Amino acid sequence: MDSERVLGYLDVMGGGFRAPRYTLVATDRRLIIAQRTKAVEAATGGGRGGLSRLFGGGNPSVPVGQHYLSMSPEAILAETTGNVAISAGDVQLAETIFHDEMNDEGPPTRWVLVHVWARGHDWQLFTVGDPPPMASVRELIRPALGATLRD
């Protein structure tokens, strides 16, 4: 059997004010939701205190999820106790939604939502920063989710 490969990642956060940050790591077999820890922030230069921590963790000198590209999926899962793997067999619902809203009172809001309902848990993960093209997000996560990803 071929070894599982990490394909890429998305820097994401849960919904709401002061929402937790995650890295959604896509492999050719599953998705891994990796918690953004202080160790990860220190390794990438993100999370530089003050208001930057309150409003999204600062501007990392290295993209936060980049260090996962050289790790095995098992090492990613073992990095933090709360990291979770989701395979297509676990999924009841998987979809992506692009949001683009003009706001008269401030800058436009744009993000991609990756919504996965699996094993009784509802993950609603919003991209951080400039959203990647929807087609790129779908291409990244489709190998892990297959036909469970709604078109």
Buried (B, 14 or more C-beta within 10 A) or exposed (E): EEEBEBBBBBBBBBEEEEBEBBBBBBBEBBBBBBBBBEEBBEBBEBBBEEEEBEEBBBEBEEBBBBBBEEBBBEEBBEBBEEBBBBBBEBBEEBBBBBEEEEEEEEEEEBBBBBBBBBEEEEBBBBBBEEBBEEEEBBBBBBBBBBEBBEE
